[in-house]
Amino acid sequence: MRSLILSDWLLQYLEKGSGEPINRQIYRLVQRAILAGRLATGAKLPSSRALAKELGVARNTIVEVYDQLLAEGYVESSAGSGTYIADTTPDRIEVR
């Protein structure tokens, strides 16, 4: 999924009035996309600034999501290079 495609896909599933914090929703959706193989190993995620703008959320929201994904080993990050799907993600699951 390219940046625009990722944001379009996320927008289909985000429920801003659901009561679940938006950062948790984004985290859960991206995590499931990784585990289901929808986001391939090595794929570059959009910058936090670009994704935040496309989703209409604060940049800090996306930074929190990326930090959590990094802490759990779903992504790898390199200053100035970007955030990429890790090649050592936890076992993949079947997501329907």
Phi and psi restraints in degrees (range 20) as a CNS / XPLOR table:
assign (resid 1 and name C) (resid 2 and name N)
       (resid 2 and name CA) (resid 2 and name C) 1.0 -74.7 20.0 2
assign (resid 2 and name N) (resid 2 and name CA)
       (resid 2 and name C) (resid 3 and name N) 1.0 171.5 20.0 2
assign (resid 2 and name C) (resid 3 and name N)
       (resid 3 and name CA) (resid 3 and name C) 1.0 -51.4 20.0 2
assign (resid 3 and name N) (resid 3 and name CA)
       (resid 3 and name C) (resid 4 and name N) 1.0 -53.4 20.0 2
assign (resid 3 and name C) (resid 4 and name N)
       (resid 4 and name CA) (resid 4 and name C) 1.0 -64.7 20.0 2
assign (resid 4 and name N) (resid 4 and name CA)
       (resid 4 and name C) (resid 5 and name N) 1.0 -41.6 20.0 2
assign (resid 4 and name C) (resid 5 and name N)
       (resid 5 and name CA) (resid 5 and name C) 1.0 -65.3 20.0 2
assign (resid 5 and name N) (resid 5 and name CA)
       (resid 5 and name C) (resid 6 and name N) 1.0 -42.4 20.0 2
assign (resid 5 and name C) (resid 6 and name N)
       (resid 6 and name CA) (resid 6 and name C) 1.0 -59.8 20.0 2
assign (resid 6 and name N) (resid 6 and name CA)
       (resid 6 and name C) (resid 7 and name N) 1.0 -45.9 20.0 2
assign (resid 6 and name C) (resid 7 and name N)
       (resid 7 and name CA) (resid 7 and name C) 1.0 -66.5 20.0 2
assign (resid 7 and name N) (resid 7 and name CA)
       (resid 7 and name C) (resid 8 and name N) 1.0 -40.5 20.0 2
assign (resid 7 and name C) (resid 8 and name N)
       (resid 8 and name CA) (resid 8 and name C) 1.0 -61.2 20.0 2
assign (resid 8 and name N) (resid 8 and name CA)
       (resid 8 and name C) (resid 9 and name N) 1.0 -42.5 20.0 2
assign (resid 8 and name C) (resid 9 and name N)
       (resid 9 and name CA) (resid 9 and name C) 1.0 -64.1 20.0 2
assign (resid 9 and name N) (resid 9 and name CA)
       (resid 9 and name C) (resid 10 and name N) 1.0 -45.8 20.0 2
assign (resid 9 and name C) (resid 10 and name N)
       (resid 10 and name CA) (resid 10 and name C) 1.0 -61.5 20.0 2
assign (resid 10 and name N) (resid 10 and name CA)
       (resid 10 and name C) (resid 11 and name N) 1.0 -41.9 20.0 2
assign (resid 10 and name C) (resid 11 and name N)
       (resid 11 and name CA) (resid 11 and name C) 1.0 -61.1 20.0 2
assign (resid 11 and name N) (resid 11 and name CA)
       (resid 11 and name C) (resid 12 and name N) 1.0 -26.7 20.0 2
assign (resid 11 and name C) (resid 12 and name N)
       (resid 12 and name CA) (resid 12 and name C) 1.0 -66.0 20.0 2
assign (resid 12 and name N) (resid 12 and name CA)
       (resid 12 and name C) (resid 13 and name N) 1.0 -28.2 20.0 2
assign (resid 12 and name C) (resid 13 and name N)
       (resid 13 and name CA) (resid 13 and name C) 1.0 -111.6 20.0 2
assign (resid 13 and name N) (resid 13 and name CA)
       (resid 13 and name C) (resid 14 and name N) 1.0 -12.9 20.0 2
assign (resid 13 and name C) (resid 14 and name N)
       (resid 14 and name CA) (resid 14 and name C) 1.0 -72.2 20.0 2
assign (resid 14 and name N) (resid 14 and name CA)
       (resid 14 and name C) (resid 15 and name N) 1.0 137.4 20.0 2
assign (resid 14 and name C) (resid 15 and name N)
       (resid 15 and name CA) (resid 15 and name C) 1.0 -123.4 20.0 2
assign (resid 15 and name N) (resid 15 and name CA)
       (resid 15 and name C) (resid 16 and name N) 1.0 90.4 20.0 2
assign (resid 15 and name C) (resid 16 and name N)
       (resid 16 and name CA) (resid 16 and name C) 1.0 -63.8 20.0 2
assign (resid 16 and name N) (resid 16 and name CA)
       (resid 16 and name C) (resid 17 and name N) 1.0 -22.9 20.0 2
assign (resid 16 and name C) (resid 17 and name N)
       (resid 17 and name CA) (resid 17 and name C) 1.0 -102.3 20.0 2
assign (resid 17 and name N) (resid 17 and name CA)
       (resid 17 and name C) (resid 18 and name N) 1.0 14.5 20.0 2
assign (resid 17 and name C) (resid 18 and name N)
       (resid 18 and name CA) (resid 18 and name C) 1.0 -77.4 20.0 2
assign (resid 18 and name N) (resid 18 and name CA)
       (resid 18 and name C) (resid 19 and name N) 1.0 -16.9 20.0 2
assign (resid 18 and name C) (resid 19 and name N)
       (resid 19 and name CA) (resid 19 and name C) 1.0 95.5 20.0 2
assign (resid 19 and name N) (resid 19 and name CA)
       (resid 19 and name C) (resid 20 and name N) 1.0 -22.3 20.0 2
assign (resid 19 and name C) (resid 20 and name N)
       (resid 20 and name CA) (resid 20 and name C) 1.0 -81.3 20.0 2
assign (resid 20 and name N) (resid 20 and name CA)
       (resid 20 and name C) (resid 21 and name N) 1.0 129.3 20.0 2
assign (resid 20 and name C) (resid 21 and name N)
       (resid 21 and name CA) (resid 21 and name C) 1.0 -53.7 20.0 2
assign (resid 21 and name N) (resid 21 and name CA)
       (resid 21 and name C) (resid 22 and name N) 1.0 141.1 20.0 2
assign (resid 21 and name C) (resid 22 and name N)
       (resid 22 and name CA) (resid 22 and name C) 1.0 -62.1 20.0 2
assign (resid 22 and name N) (resid 22 and name CA)
       (resid 22 and name C) (resid 23 and name N) 1.0 -35.2 20.0 2
assign (resid 22 and name C) (resid 23 and name N)
       (resid 23 and name CA) (resid 23 and name C) 1.0 -65.4 20.0 2
assign (resid 23 and name N) (resid 23 and name CA)
       (resid 23 and name C) (resid 24 and name N) 1.0 -35.9 20.0 2
assign (resid 23 and name C) (resid 24 and name N)
       (resid 24 and name CA) (resid 24 and name C) 1.0 -68.1 20.0 2
assign (resid 24 and name N) (resid 24 and name CA)
       (resid 24 and name C) (resid 25 and name N) 1.0 -39.2 20.0 2
assign (resid 24 and name C) (resid 25 and name N)
       (resid 25 and name CA) (resid 25 and name C) 1.0 -63.2 20.0 2
assign (resid 25 and name N) (resid 25 and name CA)
       (resid 25 and name C) (resid 26 and name N) 1.0 -46.8 20.0 2
assign (resid 25 and name C) (resid 26 and name N)
       (resid 26 and name CA) (resid 26 and name C) 1.0 -63.1 20.0 2
assign (resid 26 and name N) (resid 26 and name CA)
       (resid 26 and name C) (resid 27 and name N) 1.0 -44.4 20.0 2
assign (resid 26 and name C) (resid 27 and name N)
       (resid 27 and name CA) (resid 27 and name C) 1.0 -57.6 20.0 2
assign (resid 27 and name N) (resid 27 and name CA)
       (resid 27 and name C) (resid 28 and name N) 1.0 -50.5 20.0 2
assign (resid 27 and name C) (resid 28 and name N)
       (resid 28 and name CA) (resid 28 and name C) 1.0 -60.6 20.0 2
assign (resid 28 and name N) (resid 28 and name CA)
       (resid 28 and name C) (resid 29 and name N) 1.0 -43.1 20.0 2
assign (resid 28 and name C) (resid 29 and name N)
       (resid 29 and name CA) (resid 29 and name C) 1.0 -66.4 20.0 2
assign (resid 29 and name N) (resid 29 and name CA)
       (resid 29 and name C) (resid 30 and name N) 1.0 -44.2 20.0 2
assign (resid 29 and name C) (resid 30 and name N)
       (resid 30 and name CA) (resid 30 and name C) 1.0 -67.4 20.0 2
assign (resid 30 and name N) (resid 30 and name CA)
       (resid 30 and name C) (resid 31 and name N) 1.0 -41.3 20.0 2
assign (resid 30 and name C) (resid 31 and name N)
       (resid 31 and name CA) (resid 31 and name C) 1.0 -58.7 20.0 2
assign (resid 31 and name N) (resid 31 and name CA)
       (resid 31 and name C) (resid 32 and name N) 1.0 -47.2 20.0 2
assign (resid 31 and name C) (resid 32 and name N)
       (resid 32 and name CA) (resid 32 and name C) 1.0 -64.1 20.0 2
assign (resid 32 and name N) (resid 32 and name CA)
       (resid 32 and name C) (resid 33 and name N) 1.0 -37.4 20.0 2
assign (resid 32 and name C) (resid 33 and name N)
       (resid 33 and name CA) (resid 33 and name C) 1.0 -64.2 20.0 2
assign (resid 33 and name N) (resid 33 and name CA)
       (resid 33 and name C) (resid 34 and name N) 1.0 -38.0 20.0 2
assign (resid 33 and name C) (resid 34 and name N)
       (resid 34 and name CA) (resid 34 and name C) 1.0 -66.6 20.0 2
assign (resid 34 and name N) (resid 34 and name CA)
       (resid 34 and name C) (resid 35 and name N) 1.0 -49.8 20.0 2
assign (resid 34 and name C) (resid 35 and name N)
       (resid 35 and name CA) (resid 35 and name C) 1.0 -64.5 20.0 2
assign (resid 35 and name N) (resid 35 and name CA)
       (resid 35 and name C) (resid 36 and name N) 1.0 -31.6 20.0 2
assign (resid 35 and name C) (resid 36 and name N)
       (resid 36 and name CA) (resid 36 and name C) 1.0 -84.5 20.0 2
assign (resid 36 and name N) (resid 36 and name CA)
       (resid 36 and name C) (resid 37 and name N) 1.0 -5.1 20.0 2
assign (resid 36 and name C) (resid 37 and name N)
       (resid 37 and name CA) (resid 37 and name C) 1.0 83.2 20.0 2
assign (resid 37 and name N) (resid 37 and name CA)
       (resid 37 and name C) (resid 38 and name N) 1.0 8.9 20.0 2
assign (resid 37 and name C) (resid 38 and name N)
       (resid 38 and name CA) (resid 38 and name C) 1.0 -70.7 20.0 2
assign (resid 38 and name N) (resid 38 and name CA)
       (resid 38 and name C) (resid 39 and name N) 1.0 -28.9 20.0 2
assign (resid 38 and name C) (resid 39 and name N)
       (resid 39 and name CA) (resid 39 and name C) 1.0 -110.1 20.0 2
assign (resid 39 and name N) (resid 39 and name CA)
       (resid 39 and name C) (resid 40 and name N) 1.0 112.6 20.0 2
assign (resid 39 and name C) (resid 40 and name N)
       (resid 40 and name CA) (resid 40 and name C) 1.0 -74.3 20.0 2
assign (resid 40 and name N) (resid 40 and name CA)
       (resid 40 and name C) (resid 41 and name N) 1.0 150.7 20.0 2
assign (resid 40 and name C) (resid 41 and name N)
       (resid 41 and name CA) (resid 41 and name C) 1.0 -52.6 20.0 2
assign (resid 41 and name N) (resid 41 and name CA)
       (resid 41 and name C) (resid 42 and name N) 1.0 132.2 20.0 2
assign (resid 41 and name C) (resid 42 and name N)
       (resid 42 and name CA) (resid 42 and name C) 1.0 87.3 20.0 2
assign (resid 42 and name N) (resid 42 and name CA)
       (resid 42 and name C) (resid 43 and name N) 1.0 -9.4 20.0 2
assign (resid 42 and name C) (resid 43 and name N)
       (resid 43 and name CA) (resid 43 and name C) 1.0 -66.1 20.0 2
assign (resid 43 and name N) (resid 43 and name CA)
       (resid 43 and name C) (resid 44 and name N) 1.0 138.7 20.0 2
assign (resid 43 and name C) (resid 44 and name N)
       (resid 44 and name CA) (resid 44 and name C) 1.0 -87.1 20.0 2
assign (resid 44 and name N) (resid 44 and name CA)
       (resid 44 and name C) (resid 45 and name N) 1.0 129.5 20.0 2
assign (resid 44 and name C) (resid 45 and name N)
       (resid 45 and name CA) (resid 45 and name C) 1.0 -81.8 20.0 2
assign (resid 45 and name N) (resid 45 and name CA)
       (resid 45 and name C) (resid 46 and name N) 1.0 153.8 20.0 2
assign (resid 45 and name C) (resid 46 and name N)
       (resid 46 and name CA) (resid 46 and name C) 1.0 -64.6 20.0 2
assign (resid 46 and name N) (resid 46 and name CA)
       (resid 46 and name C) (resid 47 and name N) 1.0 157.7 20.0 2
assign (resid 46 and name C) (resid 47 and name N)
       (resid 47 and name CA) (resid 47 and name C) 1.0 -61.0 20.0 2
assign (resid 47 and name N) (resid 47 and name CA)
       (resid 47 and name C) (resid 48 and name N) 1.0 154.1 20.0 2
assign (resid 47 and name C) (resid 48 and name N)
       (resid 48 and name CA) (resid 48 and name C) 1.0 -60.5 20.0 2
assign (resid 48 and name N) (resid 48 and name CA)
       (resid 48 and name C) (resid 49 and name N) 1.0 -37.4 20.0 2
assign (resid 48 and name C) (resid 49 and name N)
       (resid 49 and name CA) (resid 49 and name C) 1.0 -65.0 20.0 2
assign (resid 49 and name N) (resid 49 and name CA)
       (resid 49 and name C) (resid 50 and name N) 1.0 -46.2 20.0 2
assign (resid 49 and name C) (resid 50 and name N)
       (resid 50 and name CA) (resid 50 and name C) 1.0 -66.1 20.0 2
assign (resid 50 and name N) (resid 50 and name CA)
       (resid 50 and name C) (resid 51 and name N) 1.0 -45.3 20.0 2
assign (resid 50 and name C) (resid 51 and name N)
       (resid 51 and name CA) (resid 51 and name C) 1.0 -66.5 20.0 2
assign (resid 51 and name N) (resid 51 and name CA)
       (resid 51 and name C) (resid 52 and name N) 1.0 -40.0 20.0 2
assign (resid 51 and name C) (resid 52 and name N)
       (resid 52 and name CA) (resid 52 and name C) 1.0 -60.1 20.0 2
assign (resid 52 and name N) (resid 52 and name CA)
       (resid 52 and name C) (resid 53 and name N) 1.0 -43.6 20.0 2
assign (resid 52 and name C) (resid 53 and name N)
       (resid 53 and name CA) (resid 53 and name C) 1.0 -63.7 20.0 2
assign (resid 53 and name N) (resid 53 and name CA)
       (resid 53 and name C) (resid 54 and name N) 1.0 -44.7 20.0 2
assign (resid 53 and name C) (resid 54 and name N)
       (resid 54 and name CA) (resid 54 and name C) 1.0 -65.3 20.0 2
assign (resid 54 and name N) (resid 54 and name CA)
       (resid 54 and name C) (resid 55 and name N) 1.0 -32.5 20.0 2
assign (resid 54 and name C) (resid 55 and name N)
       (resid 55 and name CA) (resid 55 and name C) 1.0 -90.4 20.0 2
assign (resid 55 and name N) (resid 55 and name CA)
       (resid 55 and name C) (resid 56 and name N) 1.0 -13.3 20.0 2
assign (resid 55 and name C) (resid 56 and name N)
       (resid 56 and name CA) (resid 56 and name C) 1.0 72.6 20.0 2
assign (resid 56 and name N) (resid 56 and name CA)
       (resid 56 and name C) (resid 57 and name N) 1.0 35.7 20.0 2
assign (resid 56 and name C) (resid 57 and name N)
       (resid 57 and name CA) (resid 57 and name C) 1.0 -123.5 20.0 2
assign (resid 57 and name N) (resid 57 and name CA)
       (resid 57 and name C) (resid 58 and name N) 1.0 169.2 20.0 2
assign (resid 57 and name C) (resid 58 and name N)
       (resid 58 and name CA) (resid 58 and name C) 1.0 -69.1 20.0 2
assign (resid 58 and name N) (resid 58 and name CA)
       (resid 58 and name C) (resid 59 and name N) 1.0 146.1 20.0 2
assign (resid 58 and name C) (resid 59 and name N)
       (resid 59 and name CA) (resid 59 and name C) 1.0 -58.5 20.0 2
assign (resid 59 and name N) (resid 59 and name CA)
       (resid 59 and name C) (resid 60 and name N) 1.0 -37.7 20.0 2
assign (resid 59 and name C) (resid 60 and name N)
       (resid 60 and name CA) (resid 60 and name C) 1.0 -59.2 20.0 2
assign (resid 60 and name N) (resid 60 and name CA)
       (resid 60 and name C) (resid 61 and name N) 1.0 -29.9 20.0 2
assign (resid 60 and name C) (resid 61 and name N)
       (resid 61 and name CA) (resid 61 and name C) 1.0 -61.2 20.0 2
assign (resid 61 and name N) (resid 61 and name CA)
       (resid 61 and name C) (resid 62 and name N) 1.0 -47.1 20.0 2
assign (resid 61 and name C) (resid 62 and name N)
       (resid 62 and name CA) (resid 62 and name C) 1.0 -70.5 20.0 2
assign (resid 62 and name N) (resid 62 and name CA)
       (resid 62 and name C) (resid 63 and name N) 1.0 -37.8 20.0 2
assign (resid 62 and name C) (resid 63 and name N)
       (resid 63 and name CA) (resid 63 and name C) 1.0 -59.3 20.0 2
assign (resid 63 and name N) (resid 63 and name CA)
       (resid 63 and name C) (resid 64 and name N) 1.0 -43.3 20.0 2
assign (resid 63 and name C) (resid 64 and name N)
       (resid 64 and name CA) (resid 64 and name C) 1.0 -60.9 20.0 2
assign (resid 64 and name N) (resid 64 and name CA)
       (resid 64 and name C) (resid 65 and name N) 1.0 -43.6 20.0 2
assign (resid 64 and name C) (resid 65 and name N)
       (resid 65 and name CA) (resid 65 and name C) 1.0 -61.6 20.0 2
assign (resid 65 and name N) (resid 65 and name CA)
       (resid 65 and name C) (resid 66 and name N) 1.0 -49.8 20.0 2
assign (resid 65 and name C) (resid 66 and name N)
       (resid 66 and name CA) (resid 66 and name C) 1.0 -62.7 20.0 2
assign (resid 66 and name N) (resid 66 and name CA)
       (resid 66 and name C) (resid 67 and name N) 1.0 -39.4 20.0 2
assign (resid 66 and name C) (resid 67 and name N)
       (resid 67 and name CA) (resid 67 and name C) 1.0 -62.6 20.0 2
assign (resid 67 and name N) (resid 67 and name CA)
       (resid 67 and name C) (resid 68 and name N) 1.0 -41.1 20.0 2
assign (resid 67 and name C) (resid 68 and name N)
       (resid 68 and name CA) (resid 68 and name C) 1.0 -67.6 20.0 2
assign (resid 68 and name N) (resid 68 and name CA)
       (resid 68 and name C) (resid 69 and name N) 1.0 -42.9 20.0 2
assign (resid 68 and name C) (resid 69 and name N)
       (resid 69 and name CA) (resid 69 and name C) 1.0 -61.9 20.0 2
assign (resid 69 and name N) (resid 69 and name CA)
       (resid 69 and name C) (resid 70 and name N) 1.0 -38.2 20.0 2
assign (resid 69 and name C) (resid 70 and name N)
       (resid 70 and name CA) (resid 70 and name C) 1.0 -65.9 20.0 2
assign (resid 70 and name N) (resid 70 and name CA)
       (resid 70 and name C) (resid 71 and name N) 1.0 -45.5 20.0 2
assign (resid 70 and name C) (resid 71 and name N)
       (resid 71 and name CA) (resid 71 and name C) 1.0 -61.5 20.0 2
assign (resid 71 and name N) (resid 71 and name CA)
       (resid 71 and name C) (resid 72 and name N) 1.0 -32.0 20.0 2
assign (resid 71 and name C) (resid 72 and name N)
       (resid 72 and name CA) (resid 72 and name C) 1.0 -93.4 20.0 2
assign (resid 72 and name N) (resid 72 and name CA)
       (resid 72 and name C) (resid 73 and name N) 1.0 0.9 20.0 2
assign (resid 72 and name C) (resid 73 and name N)
       (resid 73 and name CA) (resid 73 and name C) 1.0 84.8 20.0 2
assign (resid 73 and name N) (resid 73 and name CA)
       (resid 73 and name C) (resid 74 and name N) 1.0 12.1 20.0 2
assign (resid 73 and name C) (resid 74 and name N)
       (resid 74 and name CA) (resid 74 and name C) 1.0 -79.9 20.0 2
assign (resid 74 and name N) (resid 74 and name CA)
       (resid 74 and name C) (resid 75 and name N) 1.0 -27.2 20.0 2
assign (resid 74 and name C) (resid 75 and name N)
       (resid 75 and name CA) (resid 75 and name C) 1.0 -132.8 20.0 2
assign (resid 75 and name N) (resid 75 and name CA)
       (resid 75 and name C) (resid 76 and name N) 1.0 163.4 20.0 2
assign (resid 75 and name C) (resid 76 and name N)
       (resid 76 and name CA) (resid 76 and name C) 1.0 -123.7 20.0 2
assign (resid 76 and name N) (resid 76 and name CA)
       (resid 76 and name C) (resid 77 and name N) 1.0 147.5 20.0 2
assign (resid 76 and name C) (resid 77 and name N)
       (resid 77 and name CA) (resid 77 and name C) 1.0 -134.6 20.0 2
assign (resid 77 and name N) (resid 77 and name CA)
       (resid 77 and name C) (resid 78 and name N) 1.0 144.3 20.0 2
assign (resid 77 and name C) (resid 78 and name N)
       (resid 78 and name CA) (resid 78 and name C) 1.0 -135.1 20.0 2
assign (resid 78 and name N) (resid 78 and name CA)
       (resid 78 and name C) (resid 79 and name N) 1.0 124.6 20.0 2
assign (resid 78 and name C) (resid 79 and name N)
       (resid 79 and name CA) (resid 79 and name C) 1.0 -53.8 20.0 2
assign (resid 79 and name N) (resid 79 and name CA)
       (resid 79 and name C) (resid 80 and name N) 1.0 128.1 20.0 2
assign (resid 79 and name C) (resid 80 and name N)
       (resid 80 and name CA) (resid 80 and name C) 1.0 81.5 20.0 2
assign (resid 80 and name N) (resid 80 and name CA)
       (resid 80 and name C) (resid 81 and name N) 1.0 -12.7 20.0 2
assign (resid 80 and name C) (resid 81 and name N)
       (resid 81 and name CA) (resid 81 and name C) 1.0 -104.0 20.0 2
assign (resid 81 and name N) (resid 81 and name CA)
       (resid 81 and name C) (resid 82 and name N) 1.0 -37.5 20.0 2
assign (resid 81 and name C) (resid 82 and name N)
       (resid 82 and name CA) (resid 82 and name C) 1.0 126.5 20.0 2
assign (resid 82 and name N) (resid 82 and name CA)
       (resid 82 and name C) (resid 83 and name N) 1.0 -172.1 20.0 2
assign (resid 82 and name C) (resid 83 and name N)
       (resid 83 and name CA) (resid 83 and name C) 1.0 -117.7 20.0 2
assign (resid 83 and name N) (resid 83 and name CA)
       (resid 83 and name C) (resid 84 and name N) 1.0 129.2 20.0 2
assign (resid 83 and name C) (resid 84 and name N)
       (resid 84 and name CA) (resid 84 and name C) 1.0 -126.9 20.0 2
assign (resid 84 and name N) (resid 84 and name CA)
       (resid 84 and name C) (resid 85 and name N) 1.0 150.4 20.0 2
assign (resid 84 and name C) (resid 85 and name N)
       (resid 85 and name CA) (resid 85 and name C) 1.0 -66.5 20.0 2
assign (resid 85 and name N) (resid 85 and name CA)
       (resid 85 and name C) (resid 86 and name N) 1.0 127.9 20.0 2
assign (resid 85 and name C) (resid 86 and name N)
       (resid 86 and name CA) (resid 86 and name C) 1.0 -69.4 20.0 2
assign (resid 86 and name N) (resid 86 and name CA)
       (resid 86 and name C) (resid 87 and name N) 1.0 150.6 20.0 2
assign (resid 86 and name C) (resid 87 and name N)
       (resid 87 and name CA) (resid 87 and name C) 1.0 -89.8 20.0 2
assign (resid 87 and name N) (resid 87 and name CA)
       (resid 87 and name C) (resid 88 and name N) 1.0 1.4 20.0 2
assign (resid 87 and name C) (resid 88 and name N)
       (resid 88 and name CA) (resid 88 and name C) 1.0 -123.7 20.0 2
assign (resid 88 and name N) (resid 88 and name CA)
       (resid 88 and name C) (resid 89 and name N) 1.0 49.5 20.0 2
assign (resid 88 and name C) (resid 89 and name N)
       (resid 89 and name CA) (resid 89 and name C) 1.0 -74.1 20.0 2
assign (resid 89 and name N) (resid 89 and name CA)
       (resid 89 and name C) (resid 90 and name N) 1.0 157.2 20.0 2
assign (resid 89 and name C) (resid 90 and name N)
       (resid 90 and name CA) (resid 90 and name C) 1.0 -57.8 20.0 2
assign (resid 90 and name N) (resid 90 and name CA)
       (resid 90 and name C) (resid 91 and name N) 1.0 167.8 20.0 2
assign (resid 90 and name C) (resid 91 and name N)
       (resid 91 and name CA) (resid 91 and name C) 1.0 -48.7 20.0 2
assign (resid 91 and name N) (resid 91 and name CA)
       (resid 91 and name C) (resid 92 and name N) 1.0 136.3 20.0 2
assign (resid 91 and name C) (resid 92 and name N)
       (resid 92 and name CA) (resid 92 and name C) 1.0 -72.0 20.0 2
assign (resid 92 and name N) (resid 92 and name CA)
       (resid 92 and name C) (resid 93 and name N) 1.0 148.7 20.0 2
assign (resid 92 and name C) (resid 93 and name N)
       (resid 93 and name CA) (resid 93 and name C) 1.0 -119.5 20.0 2
assign (resid 93 and name N) (resid 93 and name CA)
       (resid 93 and name C) (resid 94 and name N) 1.0 161.3 20.0 2
assign (resid 93 and name C) (resid 94 and name N)
       (resid 94 and name CA) (resid 94 and name C) 1.0 -88.3 20.0 2
assign (resid 94 and name N) (resid 94 and name CA)
       (resid 94 and name C) (resid 95 and name N) 1.0 118.9 20.0 2
assign (resid 94 and name C) (resid 95 and name N)
       (resid 95 and name CA) (resid 95 and name C) 1.0 -111.4 20.0 2
assign (resid 95 and name N) (resid 95 and name CA)
       (resid 95 and name C) (resid 96 and name N) 1.0 128.9 20.0 2
